[in-house]
Amino acid sequence: MDKHHSSKADPLLLLLLMTIPVLGFVASALCLLSGQNVLGFLIFIIMIVWPAWITLSTSYTIRGEHLLARCGPLRYKVKLTDIKEVVPVKTLRPGPALSWDKLKITYGADNKVLFVSPADKYTFVFDLGIGGEEAFDQVAADDDYEGPIY
């Protein structure tokens, strides 16, 4: 059975992602009004569709033996048995996340790192089924989370 987790979204980051389409709409309208239809269409696609795609598609799914992380056109697939460590961090490092409050997942033989920001970190770590009690000690339950209860 698949376990789906949505991304936590910081208001400041969402404001930034919403500002880009507004500027893109103005720029594409100006291009269309001046007769530059191709440039106007390209600006529309890049500055309006791309941020919406990222915002609406960022999620994490635990399917069978894999963690699948999605963020717009980016896709990550991590085998659950390859995960070595899950640590909460606050970082600006990029990853499939809409928040600066992330989980750092270290996996693989060469210690690759994936930063994710599930809305309910505690349930996410539980659903990963790794780490034992020490993983839960690091990730406190979020009392403000209002999402689904499994």
C-alpha positions as a Markdown table, in Angstrom:
| # | Residue | x | y | z |
|---|---|---|---|---|
| 1 | Met | 0.0 | 0.0 | 0.0 |
| 2 | Asp | 1.3 | 3.4 | -0.9 |
| 3 | Lys | 1.8 | 6.0 | 1.8 |
| 4 | His | 1.6 | 9.5 | 0.4 |
| 5 | His | 3.0 | 12.6 | 2.2 |
| 6 | Ser | 2.6 | 16.2 | 1.1 |
| 7 | Ser | 5.3 | 18.8 | 1.4 |
| 8 | Lys | 5.3 | 21.4 | 4.2 |
| 9 | Ala | 5.1 | 24.8 | 2.6 |
| 10 | Asp | 6.7 | 28.0 | 4.1 |
| 11 | Pro | 4.6 | 31.1 | 3.5 |
| 12 | Leu | 7.6 | 33.2 | 2.5 |
| 13 | Leu | 8.7 | 30.6 | -0.1 |
| 14 | Leu | 5.1 | 30.3 | -1.4 |
| 15 | Leu | 5.0 | 34.1 | -1.7 |
| 16 | Leu | 8.2 | 34.1 | -3.8 |
| 17 | Leu | 6.7 | 31.3 | -6.0 |
| 18 | Met | 3.5 | 33.4 | -6.4 |
| 19 | Thr | 5.4 | 36.5 | -7.3 |
| 20 | Ile | 7.2 | 34.9 | -10.3 |
| 21 | Pro | 3.9 | 34.1 | -12.1 |
| 22 | Val | 2.6 | 37.6 | -11.6 |
| 23 | Leu | 5.7 | 39.1 | -13.1 |
| 24 | Gly | 5.6 | 36.4 | -15.9 |
| 25 | Phe | 2.0 | 37.3 | -16.7 |
| 26 | Val | 2.9 | 41.0 | -17.1 |
| 27 | Ala | 5.9 | 40.2 | -19.2 |
| 28 | Ser | 4.1 | 37.8 | -21.5 |
| 29 | Ala | 1.2 | 40.2 | -21.9 |
| 30 | Leu | 3.6 | 43.0 | -22.9 |
| 31 | Cys | 5.2 | 40.7 | -25.4 |
| 32 | Leu | 1.8 | 39.6 | -26.9 |
| 33 | Leu | 0.7 | 43.2 | -27.1 |
| 34 | Ser | 3.9 | 44.2 | -29.0 |
| 35 | Gly | 3.4 | 41.3 | -31.5 |
| 36 | Gln | 6.1 | 39.0 | -30.2 |
| 37 | Asn | 3.8 | 36.0 | -29.8 |
| 38 | Val | 6.5 | 33.2 | -29.6 |
| 39 | Leu | 8.4 | 35.1 | -26.9 |
| 40 | Gly | 5.2 | 35.8 | -25.0 |
| 41 | Phe | 4.3 | 32.2 | -25.0 |
| 42 | Leu | 7.7 | 31.1 | -23.9 |
| 43 | Ile | 7.7 | 33.5 | -21.0 |
| 44 | Phe | 4.2 | 32.3 | -20.1 |
| 45 | Ile | 5.3 | 28.7 | -19.9 |
| 46 | Ile | 8.5 | 29.4 | -18.0 |
| 47 | Met | 7.3 | 31.9 | -15.5 |
| 48 | Ile | 3.7 | 30.8 | -14.9 |
| 49 | Val | 3.4 | 27.0 | -15.6 |
| 50 | Trp | 6.8 | 26.0 | -14.0 |
| 51 | Pro | 6.2 | 27.5 | -10.5 |
| 52 | Ala | 2.7 | 26.1 | -10.4 |
| 53 | Trp | 4.0 | 22.7 | -11.4 |
| 54 | Ile | 6.6 | 22.8 | -8.7 |
| 55 | Thr | 4.1 | 24.0 | -6.0 |
| 56 | Leu | 1.4 | 21.5 | -6.8 |
| 57 | Ser | 3.5 | 18.4 | -7.4 |
| 58 | Thr | 5.9 | 18.4 | -4.6 |
| 59 | Ser | 5.2 | 15.2 | -2.6 |
| 60 | Tyr | 6.7 | 12.1 | -1.2 |
| 61 | Thr | 5.4 | 8.5 | -1.7 |
| 62 | Ile | 6.6 | 5.4 | 0.0 |
| 63 | Arg | 5.8 | 2.6 | -2.4 |
| 64 | Gly | 6.9 | -0.9 | -1.6 |
| 65 | Glu | 10.7 | -0.8 | -1.0 |
| 66 | His | 11.2 | 2.8 | -2.3 |
| 67 | Leu | 10.8 | 6.4 | -1.4 |
| 68 | Leu | 9.7 | 8.5 | -4.4 |
| 69 | Ala | 10.2 | 12.2 | -4.1 |
| 70 | Arg | 8.6 | 14.5 | -6.7 |
| 71 | Cys | 9.1 | 18.3 | -7.3 |
| 72 | Gly | 8.0 | 19.5 | -10.7 |
| 73 | Pro | 10.1 | 17.8 | -13.4 |
| 74 | Leu | 12.5 | 16.4 | -10.8 |
| 75 | Arg | 12.0 | 12.8 | -9.6 |
| 76 | Tyr | 14.0 | 10.9 | -6.9 |
| 77 | Lys | 13.9 | 7.2 | -6.1 |
| 78 | Val | 15.6 | 6.0 | -3.0 |
| 79 | Lys | 15.6 | 2.3 | -1.9 |
| 80 | Leu | 14.5 | 2.2 | 1.8 |
| 81 | Thr | 17.1 | -0.3 | 2.7 |
| 82 | Asp | 19.8 | 2.1 | 1.4 |
| 83 | Ile | 18.8 | 4.8 | 3.9 |
| 84 | Lys | 21.5 | 5.2 | 6.6 |
| 85 | Glu | 20.3 | 8.3 | 8.5 |
| 86 | Val | 17.4 | 10.7 | 8.7 |
| 87 | Val | 18.2 | 14.0 | 10.5 |
| 88 | Pro | 16.0 | 17.1 | 10.9 |
| 89 | Val | 17.8 | 20.3 | 9.6 |
| 90 | Lys | 17.0 | 23.9 | 8.8 |
| 91 | Thr | 18.8 | 24.7 | 5.6 |
| 92 | Leu | 18.6 | 26.5 | 2.3 |
| 93 | Arg | 20.1 | 23.6 | 0.4 |
| 94 | Pro | 18.0 | 22.6 | -2.6 |
| 95 | Gly | 15.9 | 19.5 | -2.7 |
| 96 | Pro | 12.3 | 18.5 | -3.5 |
| 97 | Ala | 10.9 | 20.7 | -0.7 |
| 98 | Leu | 8.8 | 23.8 | -0.2 |
| 99 | Ser | 10.2 | 24.6 | 3.2 |
| 100 | Trp | 13.5 | 25.4 | 4.9 |
| 101 | Asp | 12.5 | 23.0 | 7.7 |
| 102 | Lys | 13.7 | 19.7 | 6.2 |
| 103 | Leu | 14.8 | 16.2 | 6.8 |
| 104 | Lys | 18.3 | 15.3 | 5.6 |
| 105 | Ile | 18.2 | 11.7 | 4.2 |
| 106 | Thr | 21.6 | 10.1 | 3.8 |
| 107 | Tyr | 21.6 | 7.0 | 1.6 |
| 108 | Gly | 23.6 | 4.7 | -0.6 |
| 109 | Ala | 27.2 | 3.5 | -0.6 |
| 110 | Asp | 28.6 | 6.9 | -1.5 |
| 111 | Asn | 26.5 | 8.8 | 1.1 |
| 112 | Lys | 24.2 | 10.7 | -1.2 |
| 113 | Val | 22.0 | 13.3 | 0.4 |
| 114 | Leu | 18.3 | 14.1 | -0.2 |
| 115 | Phe | 16.5 | 17.0 | 1.5 |
| 116 | Val | 12.7 | 16.6 | 1.9 |
| 117 | Ser | 10.2 | 18.6 | 3.9 |
| 118 | Pro | 7.1 | 16.4 | 4.7 |
| 119 | Ala | 4.3 | 18.2 | 6.4 |
| 120 | Asp | 4.3 | 15.7 | 9.3 |
| 121 | Lys | 7.9 | 14.6 | 9.8 |
| 122 | Tyr | 7.2 | 12.2 | 12.6 |
| 123 | Thr | 4.7 | 10.2 | 10.6 |
| 124 | Phe | 7.0 | 10.3 | 7.6 |
| 125 | Val | 9.9 | 8.8 | 9.6 |
| 126 | Phe | 7.5 | 6.2 | 11.0 |
| 127 | Asp | 6.3 | 5.3 | 7.5 |
| 128 | Leu | 9.9 | 4.9 | 6.3 |
| 129 | Gly | 10.3 | 2.2 | 8.9 |
| 130 | Ile | 13.9 | 2.9 | 9.6 |
| 131 | Gly | 16.1 | 4.0 | 12.4 |
| 132 | Gly | 14.4 | 2.7 | 15.5 |
| 133 | Glu | 13.7 | 4.9 | 18.5 |
| 134 | Glu | 16.7 | 7.2 | 18.0 |
| 135 | Ala | 15.1 | 8.4 | 14.7 |
| 136 | Phe | 11.9 | 9.4 | 16.6 |
| 137 | Asp | 13.9 | 11.1 | 19.4 |
| 138 | Gln | 15.3 | 13.5 | 16.8 |
| 139 | Val | 12.0 | 14.2 | 15.0 |
| 140 | Ala | 9.5 | 15.5 | 17.5 |
| 141 | Ala | 5.8 | 15.1 | 16.8 |
| 142 | Asp | 4.3 | 18.3 | 15.2 |
| 143 | Asp | 1.3 | 19.3 | 17.4 |
| 144 | Asp | 0.2 | 21.9 | 14.8 |
| 145 | Tyr | -0.2 | 19.4 | 11.9 |
| 146 | Glu | -3.8 | 19.2 | 10.7 |
| 147 | Gly | -3.4 | 16.7 | 7.9 |
| 148 | Pro | -4.7 | 13.1 | 7.7 |
| 149 | Ile | -4.1 | 10.7 | 10.6 |
| 150 | Tyr | -3.0 | 7.3 | 9.6 |
